[in-house]
Amino acid sequence: MDPKYPPGSDLISKLVLRNPDVVEMITTTLVGPDAASMYSPRPTEWAGGSKSDIVYVSNVSSTSFPPILIEVQHTITPEFIDRLINYSLSVKKCFKAKPTVIVFGTYATRTEISMDFEPTAFEFARGIPSKYWAEKCYILDKIPLQKPQK
């Protein structure tokens, strides 16, 4: 492994999430085709010194183009969700709009979180309640999504 990218530093995931093709893929999937070329990554250091992974912000101020907060997390725990809520509230304060949140879980989601999963419009993602801190919160983890039994 390259010493410039030590495990746990999130540097590789942050580089990938800043790639223009990845920005375009994520924003047009979440917001729709009108979001093409409308978003760019912004700094993610918040008041108090906390840092989230990445936030995409539209180049145009519109409720149709909410900020998008993205986190990559090894294990999704209640403590992580607490940090996620704080990041989301920081985005809301900074950009004057509740963000859409995406979490890429790379290992496991704790049961107390997965018990609250809700279906979403996307077959590849589950949601968690986020009414007061995000427009939507999508979790994509390594547990395969099961098709409902008929």
C-alpha positions as CSV (number, residue, x, y, z in Angstrom):
1,M,0.0,0.0,0.0
2,D,1.3,3.5,-0.9
3,P,2.3,5.3,2.3
4,K,0.6,8.5,1.0
5,Y,-2.7,6.7,1.4
6,P,-2.7,4.9,4.8
7,P,-5.6,2.7,5.7
8,G,-8.3,4.5,7.6
9,S,-7.4,7.9,6.3
10,D,-10.2,8.1,3.7
11,L,-7.9,9.7,1.2
12,I,-8.6,7.3,-1.6
13,S,-12.3,7.4,-1.2
14,K,-12.1,11.3,-1.1
15,L,-10.1,11.3,-4.3
16,V,-12.6,9.0,-6.0
17,L,-15.6,11.1,-4.8
18,R,-13.9,14.3,-6.2
19,N,-13.6,12.7,-9.7
20,P,-15.9,14.7,-12.1
21,D,-17.3,11.5,-13.6
22,V,-18.2,10.2,-10.1
23,V,-19.7,13.6,-9.1
24,E,-21.8,13.5,-12.3
25,M,-23.0,9.9,-11.8
26,I,-24.0,10.5,-8.1
27,T,-25.7,13.8,-8.7
28,T,-27.7,12.8,-11.7
29,T,-28.8,9.5,-10.1
30,L,-30.0,11.3,-6.9
31,V,-31.3,14.6,-8.3
32,G,-32.0,13.7,-11.9
33,P,-30.7,14.6,-15.4
34,D,-31.1,18.3,-14.8
35,A,-28.2,18.1,-12.2
36,A,-25.7,17.3,-15.0
37,S,-22.7,19.6,-14.6
38,M,-24.5,21.5,-11.8
39,Y,-22.5,20.2,-8.8
40,S,-19.0,20.5,-7.6
41,P,-17.2,19.3,-4.4
42,R,-16.7,21.8,-1.6
43,P,-14.5,22.0,1.5
44,T,-15.8,19.9,4.4
45,E,-14.2,21.3,7.5
46,W,-16.9,22.5,9.8
47,A,-17.1,24.8,12.9
48,G,-15.5,23.0,15.8
49,G,-12.9,21.4,13.6
50,S,-14.9,18.3,12.4
51,K,-14.5,17.1,8.8
52,S,-16.8,15.1,6.7
53,D,-15.8,13.1,3.6
54,I,-17.3,15.2,0.9
55,V,-20.2,17.6,0.1
56,Y,-21.4,18.4,-3.4
57,V,-23.0,21.8,-3.8
58,S,-24.9,23.1,-6.8
59,N,-23.5,26.0,-8.8
60,V,-27.0,27.4,-8.9
61,S,-29.0,28.3,-5.8
62,S,-32.3,26.3,-6.1
63,T,-34.3,24.0,-3.9
64,S,-34.3,21.6,-6.8
65,F,-30.5,21.1,-6.3
66,P,-29.9,20.4,-2.5
67,P,-26.4,19.9,-1.1
68,I,-25.3,16.3,-1.2
69,L,-23.3,15.0,1.8
70,I,-21.4,11.8,1.3
71,E,-19.7,9.7,3.9
72,V,-17.8,6.4,3.5
73,Q,-17.8,4.4,6.7
74,H,-16.4,1.0,7.7
75,T,-19.0,0.2,10.3
76,I,-22.3,2.1,10.6
77,T,-22.9,2.5,14.3
78,P,-25.1,4.8,16.4
79,E,-22.0,6.9,17.2
80,F,-21.4,7.3,13.5
81,I,-25.0,8.3,12.9
82,D,-24.6,11.0,15.7
83,R,-21.5,12.4,13.8
84,L,-23.5,12.2,10.5
85,I,-26.3,14.2,12.0
86,N,-23.8,16.9,13.1
87,Y,-22.2,17.0,9.7
88,S,-25.6,17.3,8.1
89,L,-26.6,20.1,10.4
90,S,-23.3,21.9,9.6
91,V,-24.1,21.6,5.8
92,K,-27.6,22.9,6.5
93,K,-26.2,25.9,8.4
94,C,-23.5,26.7,5.8
95,F,-25.6,26.3,2.7
96,K,-29.0,27.2,4.1
97,A,-30.6,23.9,2.9
98,K,-31.0,20.4,4.3
99,P,-28.7,18.0,2.4
100,T,-29.4,14.7,0.8
101,V,-27.1,12.3,2.6
102,I,-25.5,9.2,1.2
103,V,-23.5,6.7,3.3
104,F,-21.4,4.0,1.7
105,G,-21.0,1.3,4.3
106,T,-17.9,-0.8,3.5
107,Y,-18.2,-3.5,6.2
108,A,-21.2,-3.8,8.5
109,T,-24.3,-1.9,9.7
110,R,-25.1,-2.4,13.4
111,T,-28.5,-4.1,14.0
112,E,-29.8,-1.1,16.0
113,I,-29.4,1.0,12.8
114,S,-30.6,-1.6,10.3
115,M,-33.8,-2.1,12.3
116,D,-34.8,1.4,11.3
117,F,-34.1,0.9,7.6
118,E,-36.9,2.1,5.3
119,P,-37.5,1.4,1.6
120,T,-36.4,4.1,-0.8
121,A,-37.1,5.0,-4.5
122,F,-33.7,3.3,-5.3
123,E,-33.5,-0.5,-5.2
124,F,-29.8,-0.2,-4.3
125,A,-30.3,1.9,-1.1
126,R,-32.1,1.9,2.1
127,G,-33.2,4.9,4.1
128,I,-33.1,5.9,7.7
129,P,-35.4,8.5,9.4
130,S,-33.9,12.0,8.8
131,K,-36.9,14.4,8.9
132,Y,-35.2,17.1,10.9
133,W,-31.6,16.9,9.7
134,A,-31.6,15.8,6.0
135,E,-33.9,15.8,3.0
136,K,-33.2,12.1,2.7
137,C,-30.5,9.8,4.1
138,Y,-29.5,6.8,2.0
139,I,-27.5,3.9,3.2
140,L,-25.7,1.6,0.7
141,D,-24.0,-1.2,2.5
142,K,-22.7,-4.7,1.6
143,I,-25.8,-6.6,2.7
144,P,-27.5,-7.6,-0.5
145,L,-31.0,-6.2,-0.9
146,Q,-33.6,-8.9,-0.9
147,K,-36.5,-8.8,-3.3
148,P,-39.8,-9.0,-1.5
149,Q,-41.3,-12.5,-1.5
150,K,-44.7,-12.9,-3.3
